[in-house]
Amino acid sequence: MTKSEFKKYLERGRKAHIKAESITNELFDKLEQDMGLSELILSDIPSNAENADNLEEAIQCYIQYGECDPDLLWGELIMGNIAHS
């Protein structure tokens, strides 16, 4: 590997990370706009996801590591929204 190749990999990784953060922020913004569920509220909703205590962490774990089942997250989201209303 050359220095140039190394830097290209770093730059690709950085761009991918920035894009993932942007999508995560869009998701949290949409949840707040459509359901009134801010990240603060999501952090109060318990989750059964592995390695997460609350729904905000569970969503982050799914996006970052692919942990958990999106259907489980959706169910927790709906139940949390009902409880929050």
Buried (B, 14 or more C-beta within 10 A) or exposed (E): EEEEEEEEEEEEEEEEEEEEEEEBEEEBEEBBEEBEBBBEBBEBBBBEBEEBEBBBBBBBBBBEEEBBEEEBBEEBBEEBBEEBE
